[in-house]
Amino acid sequence: MAGNWALSRRRGALVQRGAIFDRVRGFFQEKGYLEVETPFRIPAPAPEAQIDAVASAGWFLQTSPELCMKRMLAAGYDSIFQICRCWREGERGTRHLSEFTMLEWYRAGADYLSLMEETEALVGAAAAVPRIVYRGRSVELTSPWERITVADAFRLHAGTTPQQALAAGTFDEIMVEQIEPRLGLTRPTFIYDYPACCGALARLKEGDPSVAERFELYIGGLEIANAFSELTDPREQRSRFEAEAAERSKQGKAPYPVPEKFLESLAGMPESAGIALGLDRLVMVLLDAETIDEVVAFTTEEL
């Protein structure tokens, strides 16, 4: 009965979650996006060093629908979105689920700056209110949102530079402990222009190849989304995958097959931008939930 009680008391949150999902879909349908579905089980995920896929009978459960959706872009589908399940090994906590719901969308002819504007509009539509309260703080959702470069965030909040942090091996630690908790506290924050080595599938910035055209969105100190202008050079992408694979090997992680069909398709991919947004986390923020467990029907431990 304890399990049923946990499920029953989430009813209000799940009703609101469904309404948020409806508004998300309505936003994209109104803008002319095509809703697509791609396979959950794939032969080769992107070989990112910090993300581990769940094995599934010789293949893998997707960590993101990114590779398949980009192949659709290359095939001429110029505005697409998807709400789907994703899996990542070892990710569990008050803000993490190993199986979670992702919203991804891609648009030809866009870059990461125009995607920031679209993200503002999407979150505003999903929330349907001009401000929310999250963890005791009032967060204003009306435009414009805060925008800060990674370099400025390191200078302001950590008194160092991204390059110095990378050289010392403390980049991720500083982000998690000193910078992220200060982002998006009174209005959502886009932190952008990451060091080039922190954007494995992102295009480098024209005029400044030391940074990638990548941003992350934070609300109330919580990361909600990750986006970038897409890299469309297959040779450069292969080189980056090889570097990520080498880093995985250095960390003692199992290798992944090379996603050859994805690499083959990149030559035909238009200039575009894409974003992955964690819907469970967005619902968590919009409903002022203490943990992510409160806004899903079941956690793994309850199955």
C-alpha positions, 0 to 999 in steps of 0.5 A: 500500500505504501507504493500506491500511496506514493503514486496517489499523492502525486496525482496533482503534480501529474495532472499539472505535468500533463497540462505542461506537456500539452502546452509544450506540444501546442507551442511547437505545433503553432510554430509549424514544427513536425513532431517526430519519433526515433528509436529508443534503442540504437547501435551507437551513441555519441561517444561523450566522455561524461555520459554513459549509455545503458547497454541493451542486448548488444546495442544501447538505450539512447542517452539522447535522440540527437543523432537520429534527429540530426539525420532527419535534418540532413534528410530535409526535415527542417523544423522538428521536435520530440518528447521521448524517454532517455537513459543514462547509466549511474545518474540518480539523485534528487535532481537526476533520474537514470530514465527521464523525459527529454524534449529536443528540437532542431531548426535549420537556418538557426544558430544558438543565439536565435535558439535562446529567444525561442527557448524563452518563448517555449518556457514562458508558454509551458509555464503560462504565468509571468513568474514562479516561486522556486525554493523560496525565490521569486523567478521572473519569466518575462523577457529579457532573460540574463545572458552571461558568458562562461568567461564572465561567470568564472571571473565573477563567481570564481575569480579565475578563467575557464582556461586556468580551471581546465588546466588545473582539472577543476572546471567541472568542480567550479561550475558545480560548486561556485557558478551553477548555484548562482545562476537563474535565481531571480530570472532564468540565465543563459550561460554561453560560449563554452571553451571549445573542448566542452562542446563535442558536437557544437560549432566553434564561434566564428572569429573566436575558435577558442569557444563553442557556440553552446549555451546552457539554461539555468532556473533557480540554480538548476540546469534545464537545457543544453544547446548549440549551433550544430557542427556540420563538418563530418571530418571535424566531428569524427576527430572530436569523437575520436578525442572523446573516445580516447578520454573514455578509454583514459577513464577506464570506460568501455568503448562505443562503436563509431556512429558511422551513419550519423557521420555520413549524413553530416555532409548534407546537414544544413546550418542549424541549431538544436537543444535538449531540455529536461522536461522532468526538471522543468516541471520540477521547477515550475511546480516548486517541487523539492525533488524530481521524484515528486513530478514523475509517476514512478521512480526506478526504486518503486518498480 
